[in-house]
């Protein structure tokens, strides 16, 4: 399976880190194309203490990668900008309202927006993990437009009933829900069993 993971300038850098870790260790995934927006770099520095674009994946994984390829958001000639490139889908986690707007209106003015546009036109899964609160009418309209175009709107809403020990586990379990939605259920994912 080939996937694209993009991170944007919304709060939630820990989610991107946990997604990268899960995808790196998942044997069903052979290639991950990773794109970080310019604004995401500031959030990564502020929330995780990870700075700079160089070796960003290795910094987030705390190890070398075997399958994750990093692209610049300005590289609209990257493989994921073309519908002919094989892909099982794309996740934007977290997805800022600015990125949502670009996707919803087909602007394709960056690699993240172009790859999202390609994912939609090829009718592949596109999961937008929007991160903002409260939503204004523009946000809601853009989510509706993106959903009508085929995207799945998957707001960053953690499940508190899992009684996670810390914020990392809470983030990890959210990521597991996202990955299950794209066809990659994870070992260790919390499953609600009310009868127990």
N, C-alpha and C positions, 0 to 999 in steps of 0.2 A: 504494500500500500504506500502510495506517495501522498503526502499531505502538505498544506501550507499553513503556517502559524504566523500571524501578525500581531504585534503589540503596538498600541497607540498611547497617546498622552493622558489617558484617564487613570485615576488611582486604581491600584490593584496589581502592582508589579509582582507581588508574591504569586499571583495566579499564573502569570506568564512563566515564572521560574518553575512552578510545579508542573505545568503543562509540558515544558521542555524536558524535564526529568522523566515524566511518564512516557513521553513519546520516544525518548532516547533508549529507554529500557524495554520497550514493547517490541518483541520479535516480529510481530505482524506488520510493523512499519519499517519500510526499507529506506525511505528518504523523506526528510522534512526540509521544506524551504521556509526559512525564517526571515521575517522582515520586521525591523524596528523603526518606527517613525522618529523623526528628530525630537518631537515632544516627549516621546516615551523615554528617551535617554535621560531627560531631567527627572522624570518620575522614578526611574530605576536608581538614579543617584540618591534621590531624597528618601526613597522608601527602603531600598536594599543596600545602599552604600556601594553600588556597582556603577563605575563611571567609564565613559569612553565607548567608542564603537568598535575599537580593535579588540579581537578575541572575546567579544561580548558573550557568545554562546558558552565558551569555556569558563568564563567568569561566573555565569549563571549556573552552570552544571557543577562547577568546582572540579572539573575533569575535562579531558579531551573528548571530543565528539566523534562518533563513528559514522553518523548518517545525517547530521544537520548542516545544511548549507545556508550561510547568511548572505542576504542581498541588501543592497542599499535601497532605501525607499525612492530614491531618484532614478534608479536603474529600470526604466520602462522597457528595456530590451532584454530583461531577465527571462528565463524560460517560462516562468509562471504568468507572464504577460500574454501568452499565446494559448488559444484554445486547443492547439494541436499537442500541447504538452500534457502527458498523462497525469491525472490527479484524481484522488478519491474525494477531495473536498478541501475546504478552507475554514479556519477558525480565526476570528479576530477577538483577542482576549488580553486585556480589556479593550473595548471599543469605545472611543470617545464620541461625543456628539458631533464633532467636526468630521470625523471619519464616516460616521453614519450618514451625515448629510451628503458627503461626496458620493458615497455608494448609492444612496436612495435616489440621487439626481443624475447618476451616470456620468459624473465629472471625469473619472479616470485620470486625475491630475497627479497621481503618484503611483508607485508600484502597488501599494496596498489597495488603493481604489481601483486600479486597472485589473489586478488579479481578482478582486472581488467581482468586478464587472464580467470578467471572463468566466468565473465560476458560475455566475447567474446565467449567462447566455448559453453555457454548455449544460445547464440544468444539473449541476453538481451541488452537493450540500454546501451551504454557506451559513455558518453559525456566527452571529454577532452578539457578543457578550457585552451588552451596553452597560455603562457605568456612569450614572448621574442620578441625583435626586434633589428635589422633586423634578419630575418631567414637566416641561412647558408644552404648549400646543405644537410648537415647531418640532420638538423632539418626538412627540406622539405621532404627528403626521409623517415624519421621516421614517419612523419605525413601521408605520402602516404601509408606506410606499415600498420599503425594502421587503417587507413580508409579502406584499402582493407580487413583487418581482421574483419571489421564491426563497428569500432568506428566512432563516429561523432566528427569531429574536429571543435571546436567552439571557435575560438580565442577570447581573451579578447579585444573586439573592442566595446567601448561604442557608443551609438547613441546620437550624440550631437544635433540632430534636436528636441529632446524632450525638450530642454531648461531647463534642471534640475537646481534647485535652488542651489544645492551644490553637492559635491562629493559623499555624502552618497546616495542621490537620484539617481545620475548617476549609482552608483554601484547597488542599489536596482532594478532599471529598467533593468540592464543587467541580474541580477539574475532572474528576472521575465521572461525574454526571454528564459533563459536556462530551467527554470522549465516548461514553456509552451511546450518546445520542448520534454520534457519527459512525457507530458500528464497532467501537473498540472498548467493550466492557473491561474494566480493570480488576485484577485480584485485589482484595482489600477494600473494595468499594462497599460502603454501608448499604444494606438492603433492609427496608422497613419490614418487620415481621411482627405485626400486632398481636398475633396469637401466642407469642413466646413471653 
